[in-house]
Amino acid sequence: MMERYQLKLLVIFNPNAAYGRSQKKLAEIKTRLASLDIHASIKSTTHPGHGSELVAAADLTSFDGIVAAGGDGTLFEVLNGLYQHPRSDRVPLGLLPIGTGNAFARDLGLQPFDWPAAIDILHQGHTRQVDVGRVQATDCEFYFLNVVSMGFAVEASQTAKNLKFIGNSAYTIATLWQALKLKDYPLEIELDGQIINQDNIFVTISNTRYTGTHFLIAPGAVIDDGLLDITLLQKLPRHRLLRLFPTIYHGGHVERSEVTVHKAANITIRSPAGMLLGPDGEFKGRTEARISCLHQDLTMFA
């Protein structure tokens, strides 16, 4: 536990989060931080990837913590900027959930856009250790906190990104749209030495329970257990996918025969080669990919 005193925080603020609705809250956020005697150096992002650039270039020794103010994509950028610093220089990470999708925040007990409660967490100074996923893809390396997807889930996320202006319904509408263009692909995946070969519609590798806005994709995931939860959806007809889809909201899909769930610390996706990965609502990296869980590797305000 950190002692209570005037915190000095570097806040990476995404003014485009929630299709620009986050910008309207900035004045209130500043007032709330100041009222709790929190000194915040706020840096706004201007382009994709800017969050990582700002954090990587920052002198973190001047701060008691760093905060990602936005959605899961902003948190992804801040995390990857933080991991460009040596371990000894990394400060605790916090978040203000003011984006369209704030899936990771739910595992910290926060609801989307409940930024006042998130600021209270920062003020209290409590921290905990959480797991971090590391991905070594064919063309890049990166870290994630929430989920890495491929296949149907990535295609739906790409569609949802173009629909963010409609708010939280974007992910639902995008998923239904992609169901009309249903595709499957041959998967070869190794989970802690166990090799699985099957035709799949989607793969999600989860560190936390939720993805998107309300999808309970990995109800058994635990944020600090040293394992990642792998959810595989086998090939199935379109009408059965449409019946399966509503069950994802409450995690009931994991009880269906077409869905298999595994836990592993080390994962290798070999086939199909060249498929795009979807980490934390972003699009980065292509298979073949090696994914590992770094057990309790990150300190977070929580």
N, C-alpha and C positions, 0 to 999 in steps of 0.2 A: 504494500500500500504506500502511496506517495503522501508526503506531508501536505497539509493544506497551506498554500501560499499563493501569491500571484503567479499564475501560470503564464508562461510565454509560449505561444503556439504559432506555428506556421500553418495557415489555413489556405489550402488550394481550392479555390471556388470556381465552379463551372457555371457561368451565367446562362449557358444554353441548356442546362439540365431541366428536365420536365418541360421541354419545348419552350424554354425561356421563362417559365413561371418561377424558377428559382431566383431570378434577378429581382423580382418584386419583393422578395423576403430579405434581401441583403441588409437593408437599413434596420429592420427588426432584429436580425441576427447580431449585427454590430452592437446595438443597444443592449441586448441581452448579455452578450459577452462582457461588455464594459460594466454592467451592473453587478456582475459577479467577480469583478476585479481580475478578469482574464485579459491579458495583453495579447492581442491577435494581430499578427502581420498577415494581411490578406492579399493573396496573389490570384488574379483571375486568369483563367485559361482563354486562349484565343483561337486555338486550332487543335485538331486531334493529335494526341501524343504530347501536348504541351505540358500536361500535368507531370508526366515523367521527367521532362526536361527541366522544369522548375525545381523539382525535388532533387534531382541528380546534381544540379548546380548549386544548391543551397548549402550554407554552412550550418549543419544541424547542431553543432555544439552551442549555438546561440539560443536554442529552443529546448523546452521541456517536452515537447511533443509536436506531432504533425497531424493535421486533420484534413480528410477528404470531404469536401462539401459538394455533393452532387448525387449521382446515382452509382450503380455498380461499375459502370465504365470509368467514372472518375476515381473510384476506389482502386480499380485495377491499375490505372496509370500511376497513382500515388505510390501504391505498393511496389511497382516495378522501378520507380525512381528511387524509392527508399533502399531497395536491394542492390542498387548500384554503389551504395556506401558500404564500407567495411562493417562487419557486425558490431564492432566496438563503438561505432559512431551512430548506430541506428537508435532513434528515439521512439517512445510509444506512439502508436497510430490510433487515431480516433476518427469518427465520421459524423457527418450531419446528413441524414437521409432526405435529400431534397430533389431526387431524380424521379424519372418515370418508374424505373424498377429499382427497388432497394431490398433485394432478396437477402443479402448478407446481414443487413441490419436486424432482420427478424431473429437471427440466432443470438443477437445481443439483447433481445427483449424489446426492440424498438419497432414501431410501426412506420410505414412509409410517411414521410413528411412530418414526423414527430421530432422536429429539430429542437424544440425547447427541452424535451426529455434528454436528447443527446447532449445538449450543452450542460445539463445538470450532471450527466455522467462525467464529462470533462472536468467540471468544477470539483466533483468529489475526489477525483484523482485515483480511483481504484483501477487496477490493471489486472489482466490475466494473460496467460500464455495460450496461443492458439496455433493450430497447424497451418502450414502453407504448402500449396502444391507447386511443384516445379516441373516445367515442360521443356524437354529438349526435342524440338521438332527438326524436320529436315532443313529448314531455312532460318531458324531463329531459336532463341531460348527466352523463356519468360516465367513469371510466377503468377499464381492466382489464389484467391481466397474462397471463391464460391463454387464455380462449376466450369468444366470444360465439356463442350458438346461437339458432336459431329453428325452429319446426315440430316435427317428431317428437322431436328432441333435447330441446327444452324440455318437452314433454309427459312424456317419460320422466323428466326430472329432477324435475318436480313430483311424479310418482308415487314416485320414489326418496326424496324428502324425507320422505314418510310412512312409509317402510320402513327408515329409518336404524338403527332399533333392532336390525335383524338383521345389521348390520355391512357388510363390503365387498361382500356379495352383493346389496345393495339395488339398485345400478345395473343389474346384470344382469337381475334379476327384473323390474324396472320396464320395461326395454327390451323384454323378451319380452311383457310384458303389453300395452304400447302397440302392439306389432306386431299384436295381435289386433284393434285398432281403427284400422287403418292409414288415414291420410288424406293427401291431397296438396293442393297449392295452387299458383296461378299466381305465378311469381316474375319480377320485373324487377329486375335488379341491374346496377350499373355498376362496372366494375373498371378504374381508371386510364383511363377514357374508353371502354372496351369494354363495350357493352351486351349482356346475355344475357337472353333471355326463354325460359322453359321451365316445365313443371309439375314441382314439386319435392316431395320428402318432408321433407328437412331441409337446412339450411345451417349450417355451422360456420365461423367466422372465427377462426383460431388464431394466437396469438403463440408458443405452445409446442406440444410434440408430443402431450401426453396430455390426456385429459379424464376426469372421473369418477375411478374408482380404477385401472383397468388398461387403458383404451381408448387405443390408439395412433392417435388420430384424424388426426393430421397428421404423418406420419413425416418429412416434408421440412422442417418448420418449424425456423427458427433464431432464437434469442431476441434476437439483436442485429444482424440483417441489414437492418433498416429496412423489412421487408416482412411482411405478414400472409398466411397460407395460407388459402385459401377452398376448402372441400370441399362439393360439391353432389351430393346423391343424387337422381337423376331418378325419376319415377314408375315403379313396378314392382310386379308381383304380390306378394302376401303371402308365398307360398312361396319366392320368390327373395330377399326380404328376410331370411327366416329362415336361408337358406343363406349370405347375405352377413354376417349378424351376427357369427358367430364369427371372421371374418377381421379384424375391427376390433381384436381383442386384439393382433395382431402387425403391423397396418398393411397387410395384404394387400388390404383393400377398395379401395385406391387403384388397383389393377390391373384392377378390374372395369369393364365397359363402362358400367354405370349410374352410375358415380361419375366426376366430373370435378374436377380440382384446378387451382387458379390461385394466382398470387402477385400481390399488389398493395399499394400504399401508401395508396391512397385508394379507398374503397368507398361506394357509395350504394345502399341498398335502398329502392325506391320502392313495390313492390307484392309481396304484398298489404299494404294499409294497415291499421294498428291491430294488427298481430301482436306478441305479447309476446316480448321478448328475454330470453335467459338468459345473463348474464355470470358466469363463474366460479362456477357452481353456484347463483347467486342469480336473482331474477326482477325485472327493472327495465327500464323503457322500452318504447316501442312504435314500430313503423315508421310513417312514413318515418324512416330513420336514415342519418346520414353517419358513417362509421367511418374513422379515420385512424391511421396508425402514427407515433408520435413516436420517432424514431430515437435509441437509446441515451440516453433522457431521464431514466432513473432509476439512482441508485447503489445497488447491493445488496451485502450481505455474501455472498460466494460463494467 
